[in-house]
Amino acid sequence: MNIHRAFVPPGYFDLMRIPLLEGRDFSERDEAGAPVVIIVNQTFVRRYFGGGNPIGRRVRMENRWTTVVGVAKDVKYHSPAEAPIPYFYVPFRQMFAPGLNFAFFIKATGDPMLLTDTLRSEALALNQDAVFSTTLLAQAATAALYPQKVAASLLGVLGAVSLLLAAIGLYSVMSYAVSQRVHELGLRMALGARPGDVLGLVVRQGMTLTLPGLLIGIAAALAGSRLVGGMLVNVSAADPTTFLLAASFLGAVALVACYLPAHRATRVDPMTALRCE
């Protein structure tokens, strides 16, 4: 089976702020010729050790037996949006071989990119044929999210168009329904109803029809949000702010669609409405 791994030196977990939940970190004693040791993550323990204590257990890696000496907390290894996967770490000095590509993680005060020239000189001093490049960890994480950003942009545009079409349709239907009641509203006013009473009646009835539709739409959106949950980073698929804003926008459209035709109806001469009837 293929399981992702990383070759790391002592102090790597402190630098990357990855908590060690059990066991120990690598040390200078974990060098070439010493018994090979590994540190596994939580998902590795759950999948291959049944969640039991893994310290001291042996794992076969590339025809070599290794011993588990620690358990690290699950983190993101390839993309901030990925699901937890089994992963393990091996001491760099035990697995280093000529031609192996590797990366240095450096924590600096101030702008770390100012160290680029110095680091390049040191790398070339060790190997004149070395291929050297620098990047910020934040930039690397952002680059890993490029597919999600493209998909989010497309879905955002699609969502905005859908919301606009829904608003236009809702306004058209509600406005038409209220405009068909102009004579009815005129009669109510001829019989003594005040304009404010008529407006309140139309708005209440319109919102009574709108609210169940909004609730059904929210329920359907919550059910569908599970399909895109894996593409989201640092935000919930059921983000309450998003749902509240969308529902409020459509509610406001329905309110305006009810109010404007009703307001026009209150300006109709009641006697004219009676003659039309």
N, C-alpha and C positions, 0 to 999 in steps of 0.2 A: 504494500500500500504506500501511497505517497502522502506524506505529511509535511507541511511547511515548517521550516526551521530558520534559525539565525545563528551565526557565529558571533559571539559577543565577548568582551573582556570583563574582568572584575570592575565593578562600579557602574556597569551599564544600567542596571535597574534603578540605581539612585539618580543617575543623570536623566533618565527618561521618565522618572517618577512613576515607575511600575512597582506596586507593592509586592513584596514577597510574603505570601500567606503562611507558608510552612517551610521548614528546612533552612538552608543557608544559601548565600550568594557564592559565586565563583571566587577563587582566590589565586594567588600566584603559585600555589602548589599544584593547581590544575594545569599542568604543562605537558608538553610532548613526552611520552614515555610513562606518564602517570595513568592510573586507571581512568577511563573515559567516564565523565559524569555529564548529566543533563539536568536542566530545569524545565518542567512542563507547566502548561497553563491549566486553568480550571476545567476547560472543556475537554482537554486531553484526559484529565483524571476521571471526569464523569463518563467519558465514552469507553475508555480502555481499562480503567481500574474500578468501574462501578461506583465511583464516588468514595471509595475507601482510602485509607492512608497509603500514599504512593512512595513515601520516603523509604529508600533502600530497595525498592523494586527494580528489576532489571528489564531493559528494553533493548532489542536487537536493532542495530542501525548499521546498514552497509556491511554486513557480515562481521560486525563488532558488537560485543555486549557492552551496554552502558548502564550506569546506575543513577537512579533518580535521587537528587540531593535537595531539591526545592520545588515549590509550587508558586508560580507567579499569577497574578490576577489577569483575567482576560482583558485584552485591549484590542484596538483596531490595528491590523497588520498591513492591509493593502488599500483599503478604502474606508473612510469614516462611516459608510452606509452598510458595510458588510455585516453578516450575521456571525455569531461566535463560531470559531473553528478550532480544531485541535492544533496546537503549536508547541514547539519546544526549542530550547536554547542550548547551544553547545559552546564550551570554552574556545575562544578563538585560537589560543596557542596550541590546543590539542588537535585542531583540524586544519591549521594553516598549511597551504601548499603553494609553490610558485605558480603564478598565473591566476591566482584567485582574486577576483574583483571584490573590493570591500569599500566601505564608507566610514568616515570619521564623523562622529557627532560632537560638536563643540558648543559649549555654552559660554557666551561672552557677555560682558557688560557694554552697553551701547550698541552701535550698529555692527553686527558680526561680519557684514560684507566688507568692512574695512580691512579685515584680516586676509582677504583673498590673495593678495600679492605675496604676503609672507608664507601662507600655506602652500602656494604654488611653488615657491622657491624651495621649501623644505621637501615637498614631494618629488620634485625633479632632482634634488640632491641625492635622494635615495634611489631613484630610478629615472634616468634621462628619457626613457621611452614611456613613462607613465602618462596616462590620459587623465587629466585633472579637470574637475568642474565643481562649482559650488552652487548651492541653492539653500534658501531658507526652508526650515521644516514646515512652516505655515504655507509656503508656496507649493511645496511638494504635496501637502494634504489637499490644497485647493485644486491642483492639477489632477489628483485622483478623483475629484468630484466632477470633472468635466462632462462625462456622459449624463450624470444626474442633473447638471445645470442646463444642458441642452434640452433634456426631456422636461425639466421644470419650466423652462421658458416657453416651449411649445404648448405644454399643458396650461400654463398661465394665460397665453393668448387665447387658446381654445375656451378656457373657462370664462374669460372676460367677454368673448363674443357670445357664448352661451347665456351668460347673465344678461347681456344687453338684449338679446333676442327674447329672453324670458320677460324682461321688463317691458319691451315693446308689445309683446303679445298680451301680457297682463293688463297693461294700460288700455290697449285697444278693446279688449273684451269688457273690462269693467266700465270704461267710458261709454261704450255702446249700450250696455245694459242699463246704465243710469239714464242715458239720453232717451231711451224708449219709455221712460216713466215721466216725461215732462208734463203730459196732460194730467197724470195721476197726482203729481206734486202740486200742479196748479189748482186742482180740485181741493186738495187738502188745505191749501192756503185760502181758497174761496170759502171754505167751511170754518175758517178761523185759526188755522195753524199758523204759527209765526215762522218766519224764515229760519230762525235758529233751530226750531223744532224739526223743520224739514231737513235741514243740513245734518243735524244729529242723527235723524232716522236713517238717511241714506248712507252716511259714513258707518254707522253701527252695522247695518245690514251688509254693506260691502266688506267690512273687515271680518264679519262673522263667516263670510264665504272664503276670505283670503287666509285666515289663520289655520284652518285645517289643512289647506294646501301647503302652507309653509311647514307645518309639522310633518306632513308626509314626505315633503322634499328633504327635510333635515334627516329624517330616519333613513331614507334611501341613500343620501350622501354619506351618512355614517357607515352604512353597510358597504358602499362602494369604496370608501376610503381605505379599507384593508388591502385593496389591490395595489395601492401606491405607497403603502406604509414603509416598505423596504427601500424606497427611493429617497426618503426624507432624512435629513440630518439635523439634529438639535431642534426639531419641531415635531409635534404630534400630528398624526394624520387626522385626528379629531380635535384640531386646534379650536378652542371655543371662540376666540376672537374672530377667526375667519367665518365661522358659521353665524356668529352674531351679526357681523357686518353685512353678510350676504342677505340674511333674513331681514335685517332692518332696512336695507336698500329696497328690496322687493315690497316690504310692507309700506314704505314711504311712497313707492310708485302706486300701489293700490289705493292709498289714502288720497293722493292727488287725483287719481283717476275717478274716484268717487266724489271728491269735493268740487272739482271744476264744473262738471255737468250739473250737479245739484245746485251749485251757486248760480249758474245761468238760469236754472228752472225757477229759482226763487225770485228772479227779476221779471218773470213772465206775468202779464196782467191776468189775475184770476178769472176775470170775466171773459177774456179771450179764450182761456182754457175751457170754460163752460160752453162757450159757443161752438168750439171745435168738437166737444163731446156731443 
